[in-house]
Amino acid sequence: MTIATDDPYSASRLGFSGDRTVRSALFLATFLLIWLTANPFPDLSDPKVLEPVGEGNFLGQTLALILTASMAAFVLLSDARLLLLKNLTPLLLLTLFWFSLSAAASAEPFLASRRLVLAAITIFQASTFLLLPADREHFGRLLAIGALAILALCYAGVVFAPELSIHQASDLQEPELAGDWRGAFGHKNGAGAAMAVLVFVGIFVFRSCSSILGALIVVLATVFLAFTRSKSPMWLLPCVFFMTPFILASRRAGIKAVFALGLPIIISVLTIGSVSSDAIGTMVHNLLSDPTFTGRNVIWRFTLDHIAQRPILGYGFQAFWGTSELKSAWSYLESWGYRASDAHNSYLNVAVMTGVVGLVLAMLWTLVQPLKDHLAVQRRGDGDSALNTMLMQAWLFGLCISGFESVLFDGGNVIWFMMLLATAGFRYQAIAKLTR
């Protein structure tokens, strides 16, 4: 994919000579592995879900490495490598360097280093993903195939294997969620967020290649989202729809930043602020029916306390939550934050893993750079309206949902992958003139 004024997907402009079938296979394999992982429909009644994190999923890691090697070999045979290299911005490299320092200083350096490598692989996959389609219609049709495959599997799971697709009272964690749909995902919140993203994908398919397929994806994803009863995605979806046109239409950097970052900042103030400020906590308690944000406030306090203990380097990239050391320290007298799977807030999660410095660098790369690149494209009058709308919706939704879920730099997370697509998509368009 080369971002060009007349065709933002013109592979021929880069001499991308790979076979269309190979490109399609790599595209769909990446899409399905990210969305389904190597362990779809996990059994939440299995005692293994309570075990401390360890070596991870060997099959998933193997498939990721094979897929990445295949994508790398394919891209190296074309001039697409020029775009990939330009996507390695100083901000990204500096962020990964700091994360490496944090991993080396961690009590679990091997675990942190391995997971950092997997995170880098995800960034590479997302950067390459946009370069695989041969043209605009090909991109839309591939997305439609992938989205409908995910939806078909999720609905089939609900019908034929409800014990693995719907939360049950027998779940060892959060049995109170019984009845909420989760499809092929491990939790209703992940399923709900994924369905919201599929709505964005469906709108793009509707505008780019097929109104029928696009409408079908939107309807199926919306219905499934409703049955997940996942509150955050359900109320964030209309908010993102409302804010995106203002962000895309604004031509001033300051105004664009206000529209883009206003909602994520408000969410952060209401969530993190509710446990760090008595005044905000009182206001939230008076405004909301659930001021605990489904019990997340306990985890946020726990996370803030640990950030204060290691504010510079943190505890190591993805080497804090779920470790045996943390779980063994828990007793019924202690905060249940010891047993949490993550911070349930991306910004706190990055800070406790890589320190405040790591958080600042990560925010510069994931927030400032995409806005800057998008503004450059807009001022030049380039870009594809349907593509930019989908990328902006996915990016903004990711920033907002990050106030409730640990999305950023989560290698197997669908929302993070879509945010990476947005970052790479805006970047490729911003540097398009250099490839013409």
Secondary structure, 3 states (H helix, E strand, C coil): CCCCCCCCCCHHHHCCCCCHHHHHHHHHHHHHHHHHCCCCCCCCCCHHHHCCCCCCCHHHHHHHHHHHHHHHHHHHCCCHHHHHHHHCCHHHHHHHHHHHHHHHCCCCHHHHHHHHHHHHHHHHHHHHHCCCCCCHHHHHHHHHHHHHHHHHHHHHHHHHCHHHHECCCCCCCCHHHCCCECCCCCCHHHHHHHHHHHHHHHHHHHHHCCHHHHHHHHHHHHHHHHHHCCHHHHHHHHHHHHHHHHHHHCCCHHHHHHHHHHHHHHHHHHHHHHHHCHHHHHHHHHHCCCCCCCCHHHHHHHHHHHHHHCCCCCCCCCCCCCCHHHHHCCCCCCCHHHHCCCCCCHHHHHHHHHHHHHHHHHHHHHHHHHHHHHHHHHHHCCCCHHHHHHHHHHHHHHHHHCCCCCCCCCCCCHHHHHHHHHHHHHHHHHCHHHHC
